[in-house]
Amino acid sequence: MNKVIYSMISVVLLLMPPALAYELKVGMKASDWSFEDSKKNIFAMANWAGKVLLVNYVDPDIMKKAKDEGRLKDETYRGIGIADCAAT
């Protein structure tokens, strides 16, 4: 009986994520959000109205692990960081 219940729960959990996901389309509006910086200034979605905003995050621990495991090689990968500090 327990195997049947666990099997049913597994099937439901496997089918749920696609049912909850939706396709992104050009022109869709982003959800409203805000965050506070280290100086307590609030940045909200409204601050970026009419501008292109690119958010990119890379987990440095995962990148180090990939390099340590040989999945990223120095010959083919180079990480750089660019920030416009005057704009913050």
N, C-alpha and C positions, 0 to 999 in steps of 0.2 A: 504493500500500500504506500509506504514512504517513497519508494522508487517512482511510482506513478505521480505522486504529488510533486516530487523534485523535478521530474521530467516536464510536467505541465508548467511549473514555475520557470524552468529554463527556457521553454519555448516562448512563453509570454515575454520574458526579459529580452530574448533575442529579437523578437518582432517589434517591441516597443520603440526603440530609437528611430528606425526609419519612419514610423508612424508619426512621431513627434517632430521630425525634421521637416523643413520646407526649403524650397529652392530659392536662391537669391537671384534677383533679376535687376537689370540696369534700371535705374530710376527709383528703386525702392528706398525708402527713408530709413535711416539708422535710428535705433532707439535712443531716447534721451538719456544722457549720463552726465555725471560731474565727478570731479575729484579735487582733492586739496593737495597743494604742493608743500614743500618743507617750510615755506614762509607763510603758510595759511591762506594763500591766494586760491580762490576757487576757479577751476576751469570747467566749463560745461560745453555740451554739444553746440549750444548757441554761439559760443566763441568762434566756431569754425564755419559758420554759415557762409555759403558761397565759395568756400575754399576746398581744396583737395587735402585730405588728411590721410596720411599713411602711417599706420601703427605696425611696427615690426618688433617682435620680441624673440630673442634667442636665449635659451637656457645655457649659461656658460658651463654648468656642470655636465650637461648632456654633450655639449661640443667637446669638452675635455675627454669625456669617456669615449666618444667616437674616435678622437685622435689617438688615445691610448690603445684602443682596440684595432687601430689600423684602418678604420673605415673612412677617415679623412686624412689625406696625405698633404704634407707641406707643399709639395710640388703642384697640387691641384686646388688647394684651398688657402685663402688668406682672409682673415677677419680684420675689418677696420671699423672704426666707429666715427661717425660724423655728427656733431651737434651744433645747433645755432644757439649758443648760450646767451647771446644778446637778445634773443626773442623771448627769453623766459623771465 
